[in-house]
Amino acid sequence: MSNRRWILTIATGKQMYMELAANLARSFIWWHPETDIKFRLVTDMPRKVPADIAGKIDVVTIRPGELGVGFTPKLYLDKLAPEGQTLFVDSDCLIFSKLDKIFEAFNGHKVSVSGNYIAGGEWFGDIDKICRRFNLPHIPKFNGGIYYLENGPEAKKVYELARTLEGEYDEIGFVRLRNRPNDEVLMALAMQIEGMTPVIDDSTFMSDPQACPGRYRLDIIKGKRLLINPPAPSLLHQSWYPFEKVSPVIVHFLGYYTQHYPYRREVYRLKKALNHQLNWLTNLQGRLFIEYPERIKVFLKNALRPIFRSVFGVRKVHQSERV
């Protein structure tokens, strides 16, 4: 196996995914000014790759729809990853430190994730029933914001099986996510069948504000990150997440969290820093024009919500742009 190391991400379909992937690339560039790790962006919009990163990353062009839609492209990593060690990172993530430790922990795993095991209960389906159907003791449970693979015959078998299982998604008993097959459960099942194991999650690789719905403090320039899952009996406590305070290398801004000010403010600061324009004035501008308006908006929204609902009722939930 080659000792080359790669970060791989995908941006297809919508412009928003290119913007997210570019931010991820910038965070990689900031934390890896001198490294043997290469960054690969797979996209069907090569002309929209921002000029400030275009010459610093490897861009691979695919045809629109070539890898399917929704979460399906993540089932084709064996066809996208080069030789060596590849860490796939979702485009809606940001990197807050060097990635060497993650590569070292995954080294030797042909296909892996950062997670644990689940043998029963609900995770996009009745896991006990699904395990009994395939005669399995359990399957890995994880957040698909990162995947690791060492491309070769073993990885190919896992991904080919996952793609086959996708065609049986509803029949197996899996529940769809945003009306699409969820890559996580397909990869979990394929990995278990093919004997692949997760690296047990200790919270240091990746976490997200959904698992840690308390206040989170970020400074991507200095690498400071603290996400909090408030302990019980707090109403915000996530009982399914085993950690209370985490400082992961990768923060996953899944769902609508890329619209919140912590993500937008840190992306703004990152761009300024890479252009040697980050100073007290630009930092202040980030707070005045990104952070404070949203803080005020959230405060007023929470204060006025009871009045709004008494007059207009409960608002209809809007469909996510990520479909």
C-alpha positions in Angstrom: 0.0 0.0 0.0 1.2 3.5 -0.8 2.0 5.7 2.2 0.3 8.7 0.5 -2.4 10.3 2.6 -5.5 12.0 1.3 -8.5 14.1 2.4 -11.5 13.5 0.1 -14.7 15.5 -0.1 -17.6 15.7 -2.6 -19.5 18.7 -3.9 -22.1 17.9 -6.5 -25.5 19.2 -7.6 -26.0 22.5 -5.8 -23.7 25.6 -5.5 -24.1 25.4 -1.7 -22.1 22.2 -1.6 -19.3 23.8 -3.5 -19.2 26.7 -1.0 -19.2 24.3 1.9 -16.4 22.2 0.3 -14.3 25.3 -0.3 -14.6 26.3 3.3 -13.5 22.8 4.3 -10.5 23.0 2.0 -9.6 26.4 3.5 -9.6 24.9 7.0 -7.4 22.1 5.7 -5.0 24.6 4.1 -4.8 26.7 7.2 -3.9 23.8 9.4 -1.6 22.0 6.9 0.7 24.6 5.4 3.4 22.0 5.1 2.3 18.4 4.9 2.3 15.3 2.7 -1.5 15.0 3.0 -3.2 16.0 -0.2 -6.8 17.4 -0.5 -9.0 16.0 -3.2 -12.3 17.6 -4.3 -14.7 15.5 -6.4 -17.3 17.7 -8.2 -19.5 18.1 -11.2 -19.0 21.9 -11.1 -15.2 22.3 -11.7 -15.6 25.9 -13.1 -17.1 27.0 -9.7 -14.0 26.0 -7.7 -12.9 29.3 -6.0 -9.7 30.7 -7.4 -8.1 31.0 -3.9 -8.1 27.2 -3.5 -8.0 25.9 -7.1 -4.2 25.7 -7.3 -3.8 24.2 -3.8 -6.0 21.1 -4.1 -6.6 18.2 -6.5 -9.9 18.6 -8.4 -11.5 15.5 -10.0 -14.4 16.2 -12.4 -17.4 13.8 -12.7 -20.6 14.1 -14.8 -23.8 15.4 -13.1 -25.6 12.5 -11.6 -22.8 10.1 -12.2 -22.7 9.0 -8.5 -26.4 9.2 -7.9 -28.2 11.7 -5.7 -28.7 12.4 -2.0 -26.4 10.3 0.2 -25.6 7.8 -2.5 -22.3 9.4 -3.7 -20.7 8.3 -0.4 -21.2 4.7 -1.4 -18.7 5.2 -4.2 -15.7 6.2 -2.2 -13.8 3.1 -3.5 -14.1 4.6 -7.0 -13.0 8.1 -5.9 -10.2 7.4 -3.4 -6.6 7.2 -4.8 -4.1 4.6 -3.6 -3.0 5.0 0.0 -4.9 6.2 3.1 -8.0 8.3 2.5 -10.1 10.1 5.0 -13.4 11.2 3.5 -14.8 14.3 5.2 -18.3 15.7 4.6 -18.2 19.1 2.9 -20.1 20.7 5.9 -17.2 20.1 8.3 -14.4 22.3 9.3 -10.9 21.2 10.5 -9.6 22.7 13.8 -6.2 20.9 14.1 -3.7 18.7 12.2 -5.1 15.4 11.0 -2.1 13.2 11.6 -3.5 11.6 14.8 -6.6 10.5 12.9 -4.6 8.8 10.2 -2.5 7.1 12.8 -5.5 5.7 14.6 -7.1 4.4 11.4 -3.9 3.0 9.9 -4.3 -0.7 8.9 -8.1 -0.6 8.7 -9.2 -1.3 5.2 -12.6 0.4 5.8 -13.5 2.1 9.1 -15.4 4.8 10.9 -15.2 6.5 14.3 -18.1 5.0 16.3 -19.2 2.1 18.4 -21.7 -0.8 18.1 -25.4 -1.1 18.3 -27.4 -4.3 18.7 -30.9 -3.2 19.3 -33.2 -0.2 19.5 -33.9 2.2 16.6 -31.3 3.7 14.3 -33.0 4.3 10.9 -34.8 1.0 11.5 -35.3 -1.8 14.0 -31.7 -2.8 14.6 -32.4 -6.0 16.5 -34.7 -7.2 13.6 -32.1 -6.2 11.0 -29.3 -8.0 12.8 -31.4 -11.1 13.1 -32.2 -11.0 9.4 -28.5 -11.1 8.6 -27.4 -13.2 11.5 -25.2 -10.5 13.0 -24.5 -9.8 16.7 -24.5 -6.0 16.0 -23.5 -3.4 13.5 -21.3 -0.3 13.8 -23.1 3.0 14.7 -21.4 6.3 13.7 -21.8 9.7 12.2 -21.0 9.4 8.4 -19.3 12.8 8.4 -16.1 10.9 8.1 -15.1 7.5 6.5 -11.7 6.0 6.3 -10.5 3.6 3.6 -7.3 2.0 2.3 -8.4 1.4 -1.3 -7.9 -2.1 -2.5 -9.8 -5.4 -2.9 -11.1 -5.5 0.6 -12.5 -1.9 0.4 -14.0 -2.6 -3.0 -16.0 -5.6 -1.6 -17.4 -3.5 1.2 -18.5 -0.7 -1.1 -19.9 -3.0 -3.8 -22.0 -4.7 -1.1 -23.2 -1.4 0.2 -24.3 -0.4 -3.3 -26.1 -3.7 -3.6 -27.8 -3.3 -0.3 -29.0 0.2 -1.3 -31.3 -1.5 -3.9 -32.9 -3.5 -1.0 -33.1 -0.5 1.4 -36.8 -0.5 2.1 -37.1 -4.3 2.0 -34.4 -4.6 4.7 -36.4 -2.4 6.9 -34.3 0.8 6.9 -36.0 4.1 7.3 -35.2 6.8 4.8 -33.5 10.1 5.6 -35.0 13.1 3.8 -36.7 10.5 1.6 -33.3 9.1 0.5 -31.4 5.9 1.6 -29.0 6.8 4.4 -25.4 5.9 3.6 -24.6 5.3 7.3 -26.8 2.2 7.9 -25.8 0.8 4.5 -22.1 1.1 5.2 -22.6 -0.2 8.8 -24.3 -3.3 7.5 -21.8 -3.9 4.7 -18.8 -3.3 7.1 -20.2 -5.8 9.6 -20.8 -8.5 7.0 -17.3 -8.0 5.6 -15.7 -8.1 9.0 -14.6 -4.4 9.1 -14.4 -2.7 12.6 -14.8 0.9 13.8 -12.2 2.8 15.7 -14.1 3.3 19.0 -15.2 6.9 19.3 -13.6 8.8 22.1 -15.0 12.2 20.9 -11.6 13.5 19.7 -12.0 12.8 16.0 -15.4 14.5 15.2 -18.4 15.8 16.9 -21.3 18.2 16.1 -23.7 20.7 17.6 -26.6 18.3 17.4 -24.9 15.9 19.7 -23.7 18.8 21.8 -26.7 21.2 21.9 -25.3 23.4 24.6 -23.2 26.4 23.9 -20.2 25.8 21.7 -17.1 27.9 21.5 -15.0 28.0 18.4 -11.8 29.7 17.2 -10.6 28.1 14.0 -7.5 30.3 13.7 -6.1 29.2 17.1 -7.7 25.7 17.0 -9.9 26.3 20.0 -13.1 24.3 20.1 -15.4 23.2 22.9 -18.8 21.6 22.4 -21.0 20.8 25.3 -23.7 18.2 25.8 -25.4 19.6 29.0 -25.7 16.9 31.7 -29.1 15.5 32.7 -31.6 16.7 33.9 -31.1 19.6 31.4 -33.7 19.5 28.7 -30.9 19.9 26.1 -29.2 16.8 27.3 -28.7 14.2 24.5 -28.9 10.9 26.4 -27.7 8.9 23.4 -24.4 10.8 23.2 -21.9 9.5 25.9 -19.8 12.7 26.2 -20.5 16.0 28.0 -17.5 18.2 26.8 -15.6 17.5 23.6 -12.8 19.1 21.6 -12.7 17.3 18.3 -10.3 17.8 15.4 -13.3 18.0 13.0 -16.5 19.8 13.8 -19.5 18.6 11.7 -22.0 21.4 11.1 -24.7 19.1 9.9 -28.2 20.3 8.9 -28.9 23.9 9.4 -25.8 24.6 11.6 -23.9 26.0 8.6 -26.4 28.9 8.7 -25.6 29.7 12.3 -23.2 32.5 13.2 -20.5 30.3 14.7 -19.9 28.6 11.4 -20.3 31.8 9.3 -18.1 33.9 11.6 -15.3 31.3 11.6 -15.5 30.9 7.8 -15.2 34.7 7.5 -12.2 34.8 9.8 -10.6 31.9 8.0 -10.8 33.6 4.6 -9.3 36.8 6.1 -6.5 34.9 7.8 -5.5 33.1 4.6 -5.4 36.5 2.8 -3.3 38.0 5.6 -6.2 40.4 6.5 -7.2 39.2 9.9 -6.7 41.9 12.5 -8.6 43.5 15.3 -10.8 45.5 12.8 -11.8 42.5 10.7 -12.4 40.5 13.8 -14.7 43.3 15.0 -16.5 43.4 11.7 -17.2 39.7 11.9 -18.8 40.2 15.3 -20.8 43.3 14.2 -22.1 42.0 10.9 -22.3 38.2 11.5 -22.5 37.3 15.1 -24.4 40.1 16.9 -27.3 40.4 14.3 -28.0 36.7 14.7 -27.7 36.8 18.5 -30.2 39.7 18.6 -32.5 37.9 16.1 -32.5 34.7 18.2 -33.2 36.6 21.4 -36.1 38.5 19.9 -37.5 35.3 18.3 -37.4 33.4 21.6 -38.9 36.3 23.5 -41.8 36.9 21.0 -42.4 33.2 20.1 -45.3 32.7 22.6 -47.1 35.8 21.3 -46.6 34.8 17.6 -47.9 31.3 18.2 -51.0 32.6 20.1 -51.9 34.8 17.1 -50.7 32.8 14.1 -50.3 29.2 15.4 -47.4 27.0 14.7 -45.4 27.6 11.5 -45.0 24.9 8.9 -41.6 23.3 8.9 -39.7 24.2 5.7 -38.1 21.4 3.7 -34.3 21.3 4.0 -32.2 22.5 1.0 -30.1 19.4 1.4 -32.2 17.0 -0.7 
